[in-house]
Amino acid sequence: MSIMETTNMKKLRYPISTDDGYAVSIKLSDVGQIVEHLDQYGLVFIEAVLSPTEKAQTLEAFFQESNEQQRPTATRKLSLDPLSWDDDNWPNKSHFLVQRRPTIGF
């Protein structure tokens, strides 16, 4: 896709589930829907790719790395608790989540 094509693309917001308020996720077996979401939104959330253990390890690594990079203005450690997600608690305010470097390795 050329720069001209991407410039003229209609900007669409990724769909949110009315059931739970999270981004709509697609089953790994539903290749047609995956391709459709990639074409339409440029990304897709695929459900149940990680095991429960892998999910827990990923979240633990993410928050550990993010907390190690917190700025002096942080008021509390980041966690699954949304009350910890104030802007000042994130490592890099200009990049929202993390600095421009990989934070979680597999």
N, CA, C and O atoms as a GROMACS GRO file, in nm:
protein
  424
    1MET      N    1   0.085  -0.117   0.000
    1MET     CA    2   0.000   0.000   0.000
    1MET      C    3   0.090   0.124   0.000
    1MET      O    4   0.183   0.134   0.080
    2SER      N    5   0.062   0.217  -0.089
    2SER     CA    6   0.144   0.337  -0.100
    2SER      C    7   0.106   0.439   0.007
    2SER      O    8   0.002   0.427   0.073
    3ILE      N    9   0.191   0.540   0.022
    3ILE     CA   10   0.162   0.647   0.118
    3ILE      C   11   0.033   0.717   0.080
    3ILE      O   12  -0.045   0.755   0.167
    4MET      N   13   0.011   0.736  -0.049
    4MET     CA   14  -0.111   0.802  -0.095
    4MET      C   15  -0.234   0.721  -0.055
    4MET      O   16  -0.334   0.777  -0.010
    5GLU      N   17  -0.227   0.591  -0.071
    5GLU     CA   18  -0.340   0.506  -0.034
    5GLU      C   19  -0.368   0.514   0.115
    5GLU      O   20  -0.484   0.524   0.155
    6THR      N   21  -0.265   0.509   0.199
    6THR     CA   22  -0.287   0.515   0.343
    6THR      C   23  -0.335   0.653   0.386
    6THR      O   24  -0.411   0.664   0.483
    7THR      N   25  -0.294   0.757   0.316
    7THR     CA   26  -0.338   0.893   0.350
    7THR      C   27  -0.487   0.909   0.324
    7THR      O   28  -0.556   0.979   0.399
    8ASN      N   29  -0.538   0.844   0.220
    8ASN     CA   30  -0.678   0.858   0.184
    8ASN      C   31  -0.770   0.758   0.254
    8ASN      O   32  -0.891   0.762   0.235
    9MET      N   33  -0.713   0.670   0.335
    9MET     CA   34  -0.796   0.570   0.403
    9MET      C   35  -0.886   0.638   0.506
    9MET      O   36  -0.845   0.732   0.575
   10LYS      N   37  -1.008   0.589   0.516
   10LYS     CA   38  -1.099   0.638   0.618
   10LYS      C   39  -1.049   0.587   0.753
   10LYS      O   40  -1.019   0.469   0.768
   11LYS      N   41  -1.040   0.676   0.850
   11LYS     CA   42  -0.995   0.635   0.983
   11LYS      C   43  -1.112   0.573   1.057
   11LYS      O   44  -1.216   0.637   1.078
   12LEU      N   45  -1.094   0.448   1.096
   12LEU     CA   46  -1.200   0.377   1.166
   12LEU      C   47  -1.153   0.343   1.307
   12LEU      O   48  -1.036   0.310   1.327
   13ARG      N   49  -1.241   0.349   1.400
   13ARG     CA   50  -1.211   0.310   1.536
   13ARG      C   51  -1.237   0.160   1.550
   13ARG      O   52  -1.338   0.110   1.502
   14TYR      N   53  -1.144   0.090   1.615
   14TYR     CA   54  -1.160  -0.055   1.633
   14TYR      C   55  -1.288  -0.081   1.714
   14TYR      O   56  -1.314  -0.011   1.812
   15PRO      N   57  -1.367  -0.181   1.674
   15PRO     CA   58  -1.495  -0.204   1.741
   15PRO      C   59  -1.479  -0.252   1.886
   15PRO      O   60  -1.387  -0.328   1.920
   16ILE      N   61  -1.569  -0.206   1.969
   16ILE     CA   62  -1.573  -0.244   2.111
   16ILE      C   63  -1.695  -0.332   2.134
   16ILE      O   64  -1.804  -0.303   2.084
   17SER      N   65  -1.676  -0.439   2.209
   17SER     CA   66  -1.784  -0.532   2.239
   17SER      C   67  -1.887  -0.465   2.330
   17SER      O   68  -1.852  -0.399   2.427
   18THR      N   69  -2.014  -0.483   2.297
   18THR     CA   70  -2.119  -0.432   2.384
   18THR      C   71  -2.139  -0.522   2.506
   18THR      O   72  -2.202  -0.483   2.603
   19ASP      N   73  -2.085  -0.644   2.499
   19ASP     CA   74  -2.098  -0.738   2.610
   19ASP      C   75  -2.012  -0.699   2.730
   19ASP      O   76  -2.058  -0.701   2.844
   20ASP      N   77  -1.886  -0.663   2.703
   20ASP     CA   78  -1.794  -0.639   2.815
   20ASP      C   79  -1.716  -0.509   2.806
   20ASP      O   80  -1.642  -0.475   2.898
   21GLY      N   81  -1.730  -0.434   2.697
   21GLY     CA   82  -1.662  -0.307   2.684
   21GLY      C   83  -1.518  -0.316   2.637
   21GLY      O   84  -1.450  -0.214   2.626
   22TYR      N   85  -1.470  -0.437   2.609
   22TYR     CA   86  -1.333  -0.455   2.560
   22TYR      C   87  -1.335  -0.461   2.407
   22TYR      O   88  -1.440  -0.476   2.345
   23ALA      N   89  -1.217  -0.449   2.347
   23ALA     CA   90  -1.205  -0.459   2.202
   23ALA      C   91  -1.255  -0.595   2.156
   23ALA      O   92  -1.233  -0.696   2.222
   24VAL      N   93  -1.322  -0.596   2.043
   24VAL     CA   94  -1.372  -0.721   1.986
   24VAL      C   95  -1.254  -0.811   1.951
   24VAL      O   96  -1.157  -0.767   1.890
   25SER      N   97  -1.264  -0.937   1.992
   25SER     CA   98  -1.158  -1.033   1.959
   25SER      C   99  -1.213  -1.141   1.867
   25SER      O  100  -1.332  -1.172   1.869
   26ILE      N  101  -1.125  -1.197   1.787
   26ILE     CA  102  -1.162  -1.295   1.686
   26ILE      C  103  -1.096  -1.428   1.720
   26ILE      O  104  -0.982  -1.432   1.766
   27LYS      N  105  -1.169  -1.537   1.699
   27LYS     CA  106  -1.113  -1.671   1.722
   27LYS      C  107  -1.003  -1.698   1.619
   27LYS      O  108  -1.015  -1.659   1.503
   28LEU      N  109  -0.898  -1.765   1.662
   28LEU     CA  110  -0.786  -1.796   1.575
   28LEU      C  111  -0.830  -1.875   1.452
   28LEU      O  112  -0.769  -1.862   1.346
   29SER      N  113  -0.933  -1.956   1.465
   29SER     CA  114  -0.981  -2.038   1.354
   29SER      C  115  -1.061  -1.958   1.251
   29SER      O  116  -1.087  -2.009   1.142
   30ASP      N  117  -1.099  -1.835   1.282
   30ASP     CA  118  -1.181  -1.754   1.192
   30ASP      C  119  -1.092  -1.665   1.105
   30ASP      O  120  -1.086  -1.543   1.122
   31VAL      N  121  -1.022  -1.729   1.012
   31VAL     CA  122  -0.924  -1.661   0.927
   31VAL      C  123  -0.988  -1.547   0.847
   31VAL      O  124  -0.927  -1.441   0.832
   32GLY      N  125  -1.107  -1.568   0.796
   32GLY     CA  126  -1.175  -1.464   0.718
   32GLY      C  127  -1.196  -1.337   0.798
   32GLY      O  128  -1.171  -1.227   0.748
   33GLN      N  129  -1.241  -1.350   0.922
   33GLN     CA  130  -1.262  -1.234   1.010
   33GLN      C  131  -1.130  -1.167   1.045
   33GLN      O  132  -1.122  -1.045   1.054
   34ILE      N  133  -1.026  -1.248   1.066
   34ILE     CA  134  -0.894  -1.193   1.098
   34ILE      C  135  -0.846  -1.105   0.982
   34ILE      O  136  -0.802  -0.992   1.004
   35VAL      N  137  -0.854  -1.158   0.861
   35VAL     CA  138  -0.811  -1.083   0.742
   35VAL      C  139  -0.896  -0.958   0.725
   35VAL      O  140  -0.844  -0.851   0.694
   36GLU      N  141  -1.027  -0.970   0.746
   36GLU     CA  142  -1.117  -0.856   0.732
   36GLU      C  143  -1.079  -0.744   0.831
   36GLU      O  144  -1.074  -0.627   0.793
   37HIS      N  145  -1.053  -0.780   0.957
   37HIS     CA  146  -1.014  -0.680   1.057
   37HIS      C  147  -0.879  -0.617   1.023
   37HIS      O  148  -0.860  -0.497   1.039
   38LEU      N  149  -0.786  -0.699   0.976
   38LEU     CA  150  -0.655  -0.644   0.937
   38LEU      C  151  -0.671  -0.545   0.822
   38LEU      O  152  -0.610  -0.438   0.823
   39ASP      N  153  -0.752  -0.581   0.723
   39ASP     CA  154  -0.774  -0.492   0.609
   39ASP      C  155  -0.844  -0.363   0.651
   39ASP      O  156  -0.809  -0.255   0.605
   40GLN      N  157  -0.944  -0.376   0.738
   40GLN     CA  158  -1.025  -0.260   0.774
   40GLN      C  159  -0.961  -0.172   0.880
   40GLN      O  160  -0.968  -0.049   0.871
   41TYR      N  161  -0.897  -0.233   0.981
   41TYR     CA  162  -0.847  -0.155   1.094
   41TYR      C  163  -0.695  -0.154   1.106
   41TYR      O  164  -0.639  -0.072   1.180
   42GLY      N  165  -0.627  -0.243   1.035
   42GLY     CA  166  -0.482  -0.250   1.044
   42GLY      C  167  -0.432  -0.327   1.164
   42GLY      O  168  -0.312  -0.335   1.187
   43LEU      N  169  -0.522  -0.385   1.240
   43LEU     CA  170  -0.487  -0.468   1.354
   43LEU      C  171  -0.603  -0.560   1.386
   43LEU      O  172  -0.715  -0.539   1.340
   44VAL      N  173  -0.575  -0.661   1.463
   44VAL     CA  174  -0.680  -0.754   1.505
   44VAL      C  175  -0.641  -0.812   1.640
   44VAL      O  176  -0.524  -0.840   1.666
   45PHE      N  177  -0.740  -0.829   1.725
   45PHE     CA  178  -0.719  -0.894   1.853
   45PHE      C  179  -0.767  -1.038   1.840
   45PHE      O  180  -0.885  -1.064   1.813
   46ILE      N  181  -0.676  -1.131   1.859
   46ILE     CA  182  -0.709  -1.273   1.847
   46ILE      C  183  -0.720  -1.330   1.987
   46ILE      O  184  -0.629  -1.316   2.069
   47GLU      N  185  -0.833  -1.394   2.014
   47GLU     CA  186  -0.858  -1.443   2.150
   47GLU      C  187  -0.790  -1.576   2.178
   47GLU      O  188  -0.768  -1.657   2.087
   48ALA      N  189  -0.758  -1.597   2.303
   48ALA     CA  190  -0.708  -1.724   2.356
   48ALA      C  191  -0.582  -1.774   2.286
   48ALA      O  192  -0.570  -1.894   2.259
   49VAL      N  193  -0.489  -1.684   2.255
   49VAL     CA  194  -0.363  -1.725   2.194
   49VAL      C  195  -0.266  -1.772   2.301
   49VAL      O  196  -0.193  -1.869   2.282
   50LEU      N  197  -0.266  -1.703   2.415
   50LEU     CA  198  -0.178  -1.740   2.526
   50LEU      C  199  -0.254  -1.826   2.627
   50LEU      O  200  -0.374  -1.812   2.645
   51SER      N  201  -0.182  -1.915   2.691
   51SER     CA  202  -0.242  -1.993   2.799
   51SER      C  203  -0.260  -1.901   2.920
   51SER      O  204  -0.200  -1.794   2.924
   52PRO      N  205  -0.342  -1.939   3.016
   52PRO     CA  206  -0.356  -1.857   3.137
   52PRO      C  207  -0.222  -1.829   3.206
   52PRO      O  208  -0.201  -1.719   3.256
   53THR      N  209  -0.134  -1.926   3.208
   53THR     CA  210  -0.002  -1.906   3.269
   53THR      C  211   0.079  -1.805   3.189
   53THR      O  212   0.143  -1.718   3.248
   54GLU      N  213   0.077  -1.816   3.056
   54GLU     CA  214   0.150  -1.721   2.971
   54GLU      C  215   0.095  -1.579   2.987
   54GLU      O  216   0.171  -1.483   2.989
   55LYS      N  217  -0.039  -1.567   2.997
   55LYS     CA  218  -0.100  -1.436   3.018
   55LYS      C  219  -0.051  -1.374   3.148
   55LYS      O  220  -0.012  -1.258   3.152
   56ALA      N  221  -0.054  -1.452   3.255
   56ALA     CA  222  -0.011  -1.404   3.386
   56ALA      C  223   0.136  -1.362   3.383
   56ALA      O  224   0.173  -1.258   3.438
   57GLN      N  225   0.220  -1.443   3.318
   57GLN     CA  226   0.363  -1.411   3.310
   57GLN      C  227   0.386  -1.284   3.228
   57GLN      O  228   0.472  -1.203   3.262
   58THR      N  229   0.310  -1.267   3.121
   58THR     CA  230   0.324  -1.149   3.035
   58THR      C  231   0.285  -1.023   3.112
   58THR      O  232   0.356  -0.923   3.109
   59LEU      N  233   0.172  -1.029   3.182
   59LEU     CA  234   0.129  -0.913   3.260
   59LEU      C  235   0.228  -0.882   3.372
   59LEU      O  236   0.259  -0.765   3.396
   60GLU      N  237   0.276  -0.983   3.438
   60GLU     CA  238   0.374  -0.963   3.545
   60GLU      C  239   0.501  -0.896   3.490
   60GLU      O  240   0.553  -0.802   3.549
   61ALA      N  241   0.550  -0.945   3.376
   61ALA     CA  242   0.670  -0.888   3.315
   61ALA      C  243   0.645  -0.744   3.270
   61ALA      O  244   0.731  -0.658   3.287
   62PHE      N  245   0.528  -0.718   3.213
   62PHE     CA  246   0.495  -0.584   3.167
   62PHE      C  247   0.495  -0.485   3.283
   62PHE      O  248   0.558  -0.379   3.274
   63PHE      N  249   0.424  -0.518   3.392
   63PHE     CA  250   0.416  -0.426   3.504
   63PHE      C  251   0.550  -0.414   3.577
   63PHE      O  252   0.584  -0.306   3.625
   64GLN      N  253   0.626  -0.522   3.585
   64GLN     CA  254   0.758  -0.514   3.648
   64GLN      C  255   0.847  -0.418   3.570
   64GLN      O  256   0.910  -0.329   3.628
   65GLU      N  257   0.852  -0.436   3.439
   65GLU     CA  258   0.936  -0.349   3.355
   65GLU      C  259   0.887  -0.205   3.361
   65GLU      O  260   0.968  -0.112   3.372
   66SER      N  261   0.757  -0.184   3.354
   66SER     CA  262   0.701  -0.049   3.359
   66SER      C  263   0.731   0.018   3.492
   66SER      O  264   0.767   0.136   3.495
   67ASN      N  265   0.718  -0.055   3.601
   67ASN     CA  266   0.746   0.002   3.733
   67ASN      C  267   0.894   0.033   3.751
   67ASN      O  268   0.929   0.129   3.820
   68GLU      N  269   0.981  -0.045   3.690
   68GLU     CA  270   1.126  -0.017   3.698
   68GLU      C  271   1.162   0.111   3.624
   68GLU      O  272   1.265   0.172   3.652
   69GLN      N  273   1.077   0.152   3.528
   69GLN     CA  274   1.104   0.272   3.448
   69GLN      C  275   1.023   0.393   3.494
   69GLN      O  276   1.028   0.498   3.429
   70GLN      N  277   0.950   0.381   3.603
   70GLN     CA  278   0.864   0.492   3.645
   70GLN      C  279   0.943   0.620   3.667
   70GLN      O  280   1.059   0.619   3.706
   71ARG      N  281   0.876   0.730   3.640
   71ARG     CA  282   0.935   0.862   3.659
   71ARG      C  283   0.922   0.903   3.805
   71ARG      O  284   0.844   0.844   3.879
   72PRO      N  285   0.998   1.003   3.848
   72PRO     CA  286   0.991   1.049   3.987
   72PRO      C  287   0.853   1.102   4.028
   72PRO      O  288   0.822   1.109   4.147
   73THR      N  289   0.770   1.138   3.929
   73THR     CA  290   0.637   1.192   3.959
   73THR      C  291   0.535   1.082   3.990
   73THR      O  292   0.421   1.113   4.025
   74ALA      N  293   0.574   0.956   3.978
   74ALA     CA  294   0.480   0.845   4.002
   74ALA      C  295   0.428   0.851   4.146
   74ALA      O  296   0.503   0.878   4.240
   75THR      N  297   0.299   0.824   4.160
   75THR     CA  298   0.238   0.825   4.293
   75THR      C  299   0.213   0.685   4.347
   75THR      O  300   0.190   0.669   4.467
   76ARG      N  301   0.218   0.584   4.261
   76ARG     CA  302   0.202   0.446   4.305
   76ARG      C  303   0.251   0.352   4.196
   76ARG      O  304   0.267   0.393   4.081
   77LYS      N  305   0.274   0.228   4.231
   77LYS     CA  306   0.318   0.126   4.135
   77LYS      C  307   0.201   0.089   4.044
   77LYS      O  308   0.086   0.083   4.088
   78LEU      N  309   0.232   0.063   3.918
   78LEU     CA  310   0.131   0.017   3.822
   78LEU      C  311   0.094  -0.127   3.851
   78LEU      O  312   0.178  -0.207   3.893
   79SER      N  313  -0.032  -0.159   3.829
   79SER     CA  314  -0.081  -0.296   3.850
   79SER      C  315  -0.207  -0.315   3.766
   79SER      O  316  -0.242  -0.229   3.686
   80LEU      N  317  -0.274  -0.426   3.784
   80LEU     CA  318  -0.401  -0.450   3.714
   80LEU      C  319  -0.511  -0.357   3.763
   80LEU      O  320  -0.615  -0.344   3.698
   81ASP      N  321  -0.489  -0.293   3.875
   81ASP     CA  322  -0.587  -0.200   3.931
   81ASP      C  323  -0.590  -0.072   3.848
   81ASP      O  324  -0.492   0.002   3.846
   82PRO      N  325  -0.701  -0.043   3.779
   82PRO     CA  326  -0.708   0.077   3.695
   82PRO      C  327  -0.682   0.207   3.773
   82PRO      O  328  -0.645   0.308   3.713
   83LEU      N  329  -0.700   0.205   3.904
   83LEU     CA  330  -0.671   0.324   3.983
   83LEU      C  331  -0.522   0.359   3.983
   83LEU      O  332  -0.484   0.470   4.020
   84SER      N  333  -0.439   0.265   3.942
   84SER     CA  334  -0.294   0.291   3.936
   84SER      C  335  -0.251   0.348   3.800
   84SER      O  336  -0.133   0.375   3.780
   85TRP      N  337  -0.343   0.365   3.708
   85TRP     CA  338  -0.310   0.402   3.571
   85TRP      C  339  -0.307   0.552   3.544
   85TRP      O  340  -0.316   0.593   3.428
   86ASP      N  341  -0.295   0.634   3.645
   86ASP     CA  342  -0.282   0.779   3.623
   86ASP      C  343  -0.162   0.805   3.532
   86ASP      O  344  -0.065   0.730   3.534
   87ASP      N  345  -0.168   0.911   3.454
   87ASP     CA  346  -0.061   0.945   3.360
   87ASP      C  347   0.075   0.951   3.428
   87ASP      O  348   0.175   0.905   3.371
   88ASP      N  349   0.081   1.006   3.547
   88ASP     CA  350   0.211   1.022   3.616
   88ASP      C  351   0.276   0.889   3.653
   88ASP      O  352   0.396   0.885   3.680
   89ASN      N  353   0.200   0.782   3.654
   89ASN     CA  354   0.255   0.653   3.695
   89ASN      C  355   0.318   0.575   3.580
   89ASN      O  356   0.388   0.477   3.603
   90TRP      N  357   0.294   0.618   3.456
   90TRP     CA  358   0.353   0.549   3.342
   90TRP      C  359   0.496   0.594   3.322
   90TRP      O  360   0.530   0.708   3.355
   91PRO      N  361   0.581   0.508   3.269
   91PRO     CA  362   0.724   0.538   3.256
   91PRO      C  363   0.756   0.661   3.172
   91PRO      O  364   0.848   0.735   3.205
   92ASN      N  365   0.682   0.683   3.066
   92ASN     CA  366   0.717   0.790   2.974
   92ASN      C  367   0.590   0.856   2.926
   92ASN      O  368   0.519   0.800   2.842
   93LYS      N  369   0.560   0.971   2.976
   93LYS     CA  370   0.434   1.038   2.945
   93LYS      C  371   0.415   1.061   2.795
   93LYS      O  372   0.303   1.050   2.745
   94SER      N  373   0.522   1.092   2.722
   94SER     CA  374   0.507   1.121   2.580
   94SER      C  375   0.482   0.995   2.496
   94SER      O  376   0.436   1.006   2.382
   95HIS      N  377   0.511   0.880   2.550
   95HIS     CA  378   0.486   0.755   2.476
   95HIS      C  379   0.378   0.670   2.543
   95HIS      O  380   0.356   0.556   2.504
   96PHE      N  381   0.313   0.723   2.641
   96PHE     CA  382   0.208   0.663   2.720
   96PHE      C  383   0.252   0.541   2.797
   96PHE      O  384   0.264   0.548   2.920
   97LEU      N  385   0.278   0.428   2.732
   97LEU     CA  386   0.306   0.308   2.809
   97LEU      C  387   0.453   0.293   2.847
   97LEU      O  388   0.486   0.289   2.966
   98VAL      N  389   0.538   0.284   2.751
   98VAL     CA  390   0.679   0.256   2.780
   98VAL      C  391   0.770   0.335   2.690
   98VAL      O  392   0.726   0.397   2.593
   99GLN      N  393   0.898   0.333   2.722
   99GLN     CA  394   0.996   0.401   2.639
   99GLN      C  395   1.009   0.328   2.506
   99GLN      O  396   0.958   0.217   2.490
  100ARG      N  397   1.075   0.391   2.411
  100ARG     CA  398   1.089   0.333   2.278
  100ARG      C  399   1.195   0.224   2.276
  100ARG      O  400   1.304   0.243   2.222
  101ARG      N  401   1.162   0.113   2.335
  101ARG     CA  402   1.249  -0.005   2.332
  101ARG      C  403   1.164  -0.123   2.373
  101ARG      O  404   1.068  -0.106   2.447
  102PRO      N  405   1.197  -0.241   2.327
  102PRO     CA  406   1.118  -0.358   2.368
  102PRO      C  407   1.122  -0.374   2.520
  102PRO      O  408   1.226  -0.354   2.582
  103THR      N  409   1.009  -0.410   2.577
  103THR     CA  410   1.005  -0.424   2.722
  103THR      C  411   0.979  -0.566   2.768
  103THR      O  412   1.011  -0.602   2.882
  104ILE      N  413   0.921  -0.646   2.681
  104ILE     CA  414   0.889  -0.783   2.721
  104ILE      C  415   0.950  -0.878   2.618
  104ILE      O  416   0.919  -0.869   2.499
  105GLY      N  417   1.034  -0.966   2.663
  105GLY     CA  418   1.095  -1.062   2.572
  105GLY      C  419   1.040  -1.201   2.593
  105GLY      O  420   1.005  -1.238   2.705
  106PHE      N  421   1.032  -1.275   2.487
  106PHE     CA  422   0.984  -1.413   2.497
  106PHE      C  423   1.090  -1.506   2.445
  106PHE      O  424   1.070  -1.628   2.444
   0.00000   0.00000   0.00000
